[in-house]
């Protein structure tokens, strides 16, 4: 039983940093898409506002350590952008 618990804790220690590293990558993809005038031109004003808000909230969640929520928001922004 102790071995399984220890193995789970070790696995968790390695998975958490992986999540943390994914958020900046997603933010970079969003920023790159927002810099593309052709991509932005395809969005309505409302969609662009949503993307910017999700991007900001995703970064805030990342900085707060809530990487699962950050990924969720950032992936939603990417979906709106079509990337």
N, C-alpha and C positions, 0 to 999 in steps of 0.2 A: 504494500500500500504506500509506504514512504517513498519507494523508488518511483512509483507512478506520479505521485505528487511533485517530487523533485523534477522529474522529466517534464511535467506540465509547466512548472515555473521557469525552467530553462528555456523551453520553447516560447513561452510568453515573452521572455526577455529579448528574444531574437525577433519576434514578430512585431512588437511595438515600434522599434526603430524603423522597420521597413514601412510601416504605415506612415510614420512621420516623414519619411523621405518621399513618399508618393505625392503628398500635398503640394510641395513646391514645384514638382514636375507638372502637376495639373494646372497650377496657377500660371506657370510659364506658357503652357499650351493656350490657355485662355488669353493671356496678354498678347501672344503672337497673333492669334486670330483677331483680336481687337485692333491690332496695328494694321491689319489687312483691310484697306478701304473697300475692296470688293465684297468681302465677307460682311462688313458692317452695313453696307448699302442694302443688303438683302434682309436686314432686320427692321422691324417696325420700331418706333420710338419706345413703345412699351417693352418689347423684347430686349432692346438695348439696356433699358433701365433695370430689367430683371437680371440680365447677365452681370451688369456692374454691381448690383446689390448682392447677388449670390457670390460673386468673386470676393467682395469685401467681407461678407459674413463667413465665407469659407476660410479666408486668411485669419480672421479673428478666432474662429474655432480651432484652427491649427495652432495659433499662438497660445491658446488656452489649454492645449493638450488634448482636445477632443477631435482626434484625427478621423474617426469614423464619420462624425457629422460633417467635418470639413470635406472629406471625400464625396459625401452625398451631395453637398451643395455645389461643389466644383464640377462634379459630373453632370449635374442638372444644368449648370451654365454651359458646359461643353455641348450638351444635347441641343440646347436652344441655338447655339452658334453653328451647330452642324459639324463639329470636329470630334 
